[in-house]
Amino acid sequence: MSENDDSQAGDPAGDGHVHTETGRATTRIAGGAPSRAQRGGRTPAVLGVAALVAGSAWLLWWLFGKFFSVTLFAGALSSVGMMWYTYMRRRSPADGIIFYSHNQILYYWPIWLGSFVMSDLTGLFGQEGRVRIGAGEEVPTMLSTPGMGLFFLVVIALVIFFTSVNIRGVWAVVLAVSVVAAGLLLSVFDWWGHVMAYLGGLTLYVNRDFYSAMGTVLFVPWFLVVFLFDMRRYFHFMPAQIKMVNEIGEGEKSFDSMGVVMEKQRDNFVQHMALGFGSGDLVITTSGGQRDIITFPNVLRIDRVLDEIQAIRERRGRDLI
């Protein structure tokens, strides 16, 4: 392939922009504008400060307030995990960029976060109660209000629904807003009690220990999968070639980076934008006699990944000149 062919691979329209097809939409990235890769050098420092603040707040609260805030502790651990993630994928333009494909559990963070928040709120503002276990003595416990338990169940239902059903574009926003509006309407007119009565007279009293246990059961696998197991399968995009590693120690594939087409796909707006903070699926089509189409699902900050890839291609074009 000639230099002109390589230029057309990064600039198919010949107008000085990179075109990344996303369904019917086309995203243009100006060649001379500063990329997100160049603006993202502060990310590790910001995450480090967040981890330090969250950890210090939890420690002071626990030492002087005699209260263990699982929300702050989980937030501090998540910030440390993001620091590790950023460190592992960070490369210079000469070394290329590494990006990872994540499991679907990536989008389940609202469930464990909601569990920990409910646990802390129950410990601070819950109702004192006593529970009799069998014929034994009553055990004191802290119970959340029925509204808190119901809200937590709604969060679980929404996360499972939007991560299982692909609702595209404006319809996803309309559905999410409608669900929230319906919930607020029932709360304003105090109709939740009537709804529970129609469902069998349900009254939900959940103690703090249940919220803490459920959050821990979800947080531990989420943390291990996102920041450990998912990072064993990655793409390494370099100026001259692309290396794909399925599992560390199980071999790898290398492709010529010239003529490679990368397509960003977002077929679930709520999952990718609201729950994934700008994630998306990356479809890679290699060049050559035997073309491979490789789908890399759930790539975090996919727009930034494409910006960094464009910076690498521009650097390669300058080197060829």
C-alpha positions in Angstrom: 0.0 0.0 0.0 1.3 3.5 -0.9 1.5 6.6 1.3 -1.6 7.9 -0.5 -3.5 4.7 0.3 -2.5 5.1 3.9 -3.7 8.7 4.0 -7.0 7.7 2.5 -7.5 4.9 5.1 -7.4 7.5 7.8 -9.1 10.2 5.7 -11.5 8.5 3.3 -13.2 11.7 2.3 -10.0 13.5 1.6 -11.1 16.6 3.6 -8.7 16.5 6.5 -11.1 14.8 8.9 -11.6 11.3 10.3 -15.1 9.8 9.7 -16.3 7.3 12.3 -19.5 5.8 11.3 -22.1 5.2 14.1 -25.2 3.8 12.6 -26.5 6.7 10.4 -24.5 9.4 12.3 -21.0 10.4 11.3 -18.6 11.9 13.8 -15.9 14.2 12.5 -12.7 14.8 14.4 -10.6 17.8 13.2 -7.0 16.9 12.5 -5.6 20.0 14.1 -7.8 20.2 17.2 -6.4 18.9 20.5 -7.5 15.4 21.2 -9.0 14.0 24.3 -5.7 12.0 24.6 -3.8 15.3 24.9 -6.4 16.7 27.4 -6.5 13.5 29.5 -3.2 13.8 31.4 -4.9 15.0 34.5 -7.1 12.0 34.9 -4.7 10.0 37.2 -4.2 13.0 39.5 -8.0 13.7 39.7 -8.7 10.0 40.5 -5.9 10.0 43.1 -7.4 13.0 44.9 -10.8 11.5 44.8 -9.5 8.2 46.3 -7.6 10.2 49.0 -10.6 12.3 49.9 -13.0 9.4 50.0 -10.7 7.3 52.0 -9.9 10.1 54.5 -13.5 10.9 55.0 -14.4 7.3 55.6 -11.5 6.9 58.1 -12.3 10.1 60.1 -16.0 9.2 60.1 -15.3 5.7 61.4 -12.8 6.8 64.0 -14.6 9.8 65.5 -18.2 9.1 64.6 -18.2 5.3 65.3 -19.9 4.8 61.9 -18.6 2.6 59.1 -19.6 4.2 55.8 -19.5 1.4 53.2 -20.3 3.9 50.5 -17.2 6.0 51.0 -15.1 2.9 51.4 -16.4 1.4 48.1 -15.9 4.7 46.4 -12.3 4.9 47.5 -11.6 1.3 46.3 -13.3 2.2 42.9 -11.1 5.3 42.6 -8.0 3.2 43.2 -9.2 0.7 40.6 -9.7 3.5 38.1 -6.2 4.7 38.8 -4.8 1.2 38.1 -6.9 1.0 34.9 -5.7 4.4 33.7 -2.1 3.5 34.5 -2.3 0.1 32.6 -3.8 1.6 29.4 -1.7 4.7 29.3 0.9 4.8 26.5 2.8 7.4 24.6 1.8 8.0 20.9 5.0 6.2 19.9 4.0 3.1 21.9 0.4 3.1 20.8 -2.8 2.7 22.8 -4.2 -0.2 24.8 -8.0 -0.6 25.2 -10.0 -3.3 26.8 -13.3 -5.1 26.3 -15.5 -5.4 29.4 -18.1 -7.8 30.6 -21.8 -6.8 30.9 -21.3 -6.7 34.7 -19.7 -3.3 34.1 -23.1 -1.7 34.0 -24.3 -3.1 37.3 -22.6 -0.5 39.5 -25.9 1.3 40.4 -27.1 -1.9 42.2 -24.1 -2.2 44.5 -23.8 1.6 44.9 -27.6 1.8 45.8 -27.1 -1.0 48.3 -24.3 0.8 50.1 -26.1 4.1 50.0 -29.3 2.5 51.5 -27.1 0.8 54.1 -25.6 4.2 55.2 -29.0 6.0 55.1 -30.6 3.2 57.2 -27.8 3.5 59.7 -28.2 7.3 60.0 -31.9 7.8 59.6 -33.5 4.4 59.9 -36.0 3.2 62.4 -35.0 1.2 65.4 -36.8 -2.2 65.5 -36.6 -5.6 67.1 -36.8 -8.9 65.3 -37.7 -12.2 67.0 -35.9 -15.2 65.6 -37.9 -18.3 66.3 -38.7 -18.7 69.9 -35.6 -16.8 71.1 -35.1 -13.3 72.3 -35.7 -10.3 70.2 -32.7 -8.9 68.4 -32.4 -5.1 67.9 -31.8 -3.9 64.4 -32.0 -0.8 62.2 -34.8 -0.9 59.5 -35.2 1.3 56.5 -38.6 2.9 55.7 -40.8 1.0 53.2 -40.2 3.8 50.6 -36.5 3.2 50.7 -36.8 -0.5 50.1 -39.2 0.0 47.3 -36.9 2.6 45.6 -34.1 0.1 45.8 -36.1 -2.5 44.1 -37.0 -0.1 41.3 -33.3 0.7 40.8 -32.6 -3.0 40.4 -35.4 -3.5 38.0 -34.4 -0.5 35.8 -30.7 -1.6 35.6 -31.7 -5.2 34.7 -34.2 -4.0 32.1 -31.9 -1.4 30.3 -28.9 -3.8 30.2 -31.0 -6.6 28.8 -33.2 -4.7 26.2 -31.7 -2.6 23.4 -33.7 0.6 23.2 -32.1 3.1 20.8 -31.9 6.8 20.6 -34.7 9.1 21.8 -36.9 6.2 22.8 -34.6 5.1 25.5 -34.7 8.7 27.0 -38.5 8.9 26.7 -38.9 5.5 28.5 -36.5 6.4 31.3 -38.1 9.8 31.8 -41.6 8.3 31.8 -40.6 5.7 34.4 -39.1 8.4 36.7 -42.1 10.7 36.2 -44.5 7.8 37.0 -42.6 7.0 40.2 -42.6 10.7 41.3 -46.3 11.0 40.5 -47.1 8.0 42.7 -45.0 9.5 45.5 -46.6 13.0 45.3 -50.1 11.7 45.5 -49.1 9.0 48.0 -50.4 6.2 45.8 -47.6 3.7 46.5 -49.6 2.3 49.4 -52.5 1.5 47.1 -50.2 -0.1 44.6 -48.7 -2.3 47.3 -52.2 -3.2 48.5 -53.1 -4.4 45.0 -49.9 -6.5 45.0 -50.9 -8.3 48.2 -50.5 -5.7 50.9 -46.7 -5.6 50.7 -44.8 -3.6 53.3 -41.1 -3.6 52.9 -38.9 -3.2 56.0 -35.2 -4.0 55.1 -32.5 -3.9 57.7 -29.1 -2.4 57.2 -27.2 -5.7 57.3 -29.1 -6.9 54.2 -28.2 -3.8 52.2 -24.5 -4.1 53.2 -24.4 -7.9 52.4 -26.1 -7.5 49.1 -23.8 -4.6 48.1 -20.7 -6.5 49.1 -21.8 -9.6 47.2 -22.2 -7.5 44.0 -19.2 -5.1 44.5 -16.5 -7.8 45.0 -17.2 -9.6 41.6 -17.8 -6.3 39.9 -14.4 -4.9 41.1 -12.5 -8.1 40.2 -14.1 -8.5 36.7 -13.7 -4.8 35.7 -10.2 -4.1 37.0 -8.6 -7.6 36.8 -10.2 -10.2 34.6 -11.4 -7.9 31.8 -7.9 -6.5 31.5 -6.5 -9.8 30.3 -8.2 -9.4 26.9 -7.1 -6.2 25.0 -6.1 -4.5 21.8 -2.8 -2.8 21.4 -3.0 -0.3 18.5 0.5 0.8 17.4 1.6 2.9 14.5 2.6 -0.1 12.4 0.4 -2.9 13.6 -2.4 -4.0 15.8 -2.0 -6.7 18.4 -5.0 -8.5 19.9 -4.5 -10.6 23.0 -7.4 -12.9 23.9 -6.1 -14.1 27.2 -2.6 -13.6 28.7 -0.6 -16.7 28.0 -3.0 -18.0 25.3 -1.4 -16.5 22.2 -2.1 -13.3 20.3 -2.8 -12.0 16.8 -1.2 -9.2 14.9 -2.6 -7.2 12.0 -1.2 -4.4 9.8 -2.7 -1.1 11.0 -2.8 0.3 7.4 -6.3 0.2 6.0 -8.0 -0.8 9.2 -11.5 0.5 9.6 -12.9 1.1 13.1 -16.6 1.6 13.6 -18.2 2.8 16.8 -21.6 1.4 17.7 -24.1 2.4 20.4 -27.3 0.5 20.2 -28.3 1.0 23.8 -28.4 4.6 24.8 -29.1 4.2 28.5 -26.5 1.4 28.9 -23.7 3.0 27.0 -24.2 6.7 27.9 -25.9 6.7 31.3 -24.5 3.5 32.9 -21.3 3.3 30.9 -20.3 7.0 30.9 -19.7 7.1 27.2 -18.8 3.4 26.5 -19.6 1.7 23.2 -18.9 -1.3 21.0 -15.9 -1.1 18.7 -16.1 -3.1 15.4 -12.7 -3.5 13.8 -12.3 -4.6 10.1 -8.8 -5.5 9.1 -7.3 -5.2 5.7 -5.5 -7.7 3.4 -6.5 -10.8 1.6 -8.3 -12.4 4.5 -10.4 -9.7 6.2 -11.4 -10.2 9.8 -14.3 -8.5 11.5 -13.7 -8.3 15.2 -16.2 -6.9 17.7 -14.9 -5.5 20.9 -17.9 -4.9 23.2 -18.2 -2.4 26.0 -15.1 -0.3 25.5 -14.9 2.5 28.1 -14.6 6.1 26.9 -14.7 5.0 23.3 -14.6 8.5 21.9 -11.3 9.1 23.6 -10.0 5.8 22.3 -10.8 6.9 18.7 -9.2 10.3 19.3 -6.0 8.6 20.5 -6.0 6.3 17.5 -6.3 9.3 15.2 -3.4 10.9 16.9 -1.3 7.8 16.3 -2.3 7.7 12.6 -1.4 11.4 12.2 2.0 10.8 13.8 2.6 7.9 11.4 1.6 10.1 8.4 4.1 12.7 9.5 6.8 10.1 9.9 6.1 8.8 6.4 6.4 12.3 5.0 
